[in-house]
């Protein structure tokens, strides 16, 4: 899932097999209809607005990384991988690097992360971060539950997304050569 930020910034244009894999995982999370709706949003949304939404997604992920009070190597690795494939401008990538250690405000999150499919994908990615180290602690679950509420994701849907993330192979089960 780490590559789908780049898909967002490129307006859904695929570049290589990693993007195809990322799109396939996104389709598993949101379904074919969700993916079609997301592609429509990508086509009509200007790059600067997509950039705002992607940064909001990164900020939420930074909060998820810190939810358990520990910054695990696997979580930081996933976050850096997402940034490396994000196609964000360099200055925004630098801001996001610092977001992990200096958590940004999420006060206006709902106004920046408006697309419902991008909300679900961000929610799924946050769960990927939570499970990346093999242990989910109560604070991570509590943050994720609160995030579902803020992003207006119904409890049943939130549970479906979590289950989908948990039942597919982890990003860390693939060797670096295979994931490149």
C-alpha positions, 0 to 999 in steps of 0.5 A, a space after each residue: 500500500 505504500 505506493 498509492 500516495 504516488 498514484 494519488 499525486 499522479 492523478 491515478 497514472 500507473 508507473 510500474 508493477 508496484 503501482 499495479 500492485 498498490 492499485 490491486 490492494 486499494 481495490 481489495 479495500 474499497 472494491 471496484 465501485 470505490 476505486 472507480 469513484 476514487 479515479 473520478 475524484 482524482 481526474 477532477 481534483 487539481 494537484 494542489 488539492 490532492 497534495 493537501 489531502 495526501 499531506 493530511 493522510 501522512 499526518 494521520 499516519 504519523 499520529 498512528 506511528 506514535 499512538 503506542 508511545 514507541 517509534 518502531 523501526 518497522 513503522 518508521 520504515 513503512 512511513 519513509 517508504 510511503 514518502 519515497 513513493 509519494 511524488 510530493 514536492 521535496 519541501 512537503 516531503 521534508 515537512 512530513 519527515 518531521 511530522 513523525 517526531 513533531 506531531 502536527 495538529 489534526 484540527 481541520 483533518 476533515 476539511 483536508 481529507 474530504 474524499 470518502 475513498 481516500 479516507 478509507 484508504 488512509 484508514 487502511 494504511 494506518 492499520 497497516 502501520 499498526 500491525 507492521 510490528 506484529 503487535 497492536 496495543 490498546 492505544 493504537 486500537 483506540 486511536 484507530 477507533 477514534 479515527 474511524 469516527 472522525 473520518 465517518 467510517 461506520 464501525 462495521 466498515 472499519 472492521 472490514 478494512 482492518 480484517 482485509 489489512 490483516 489477512 493479506 501478506 505484510 509489506 515486510 514479508 517481501 524482500 527489498 528486491 521484490 518490493 522495488 
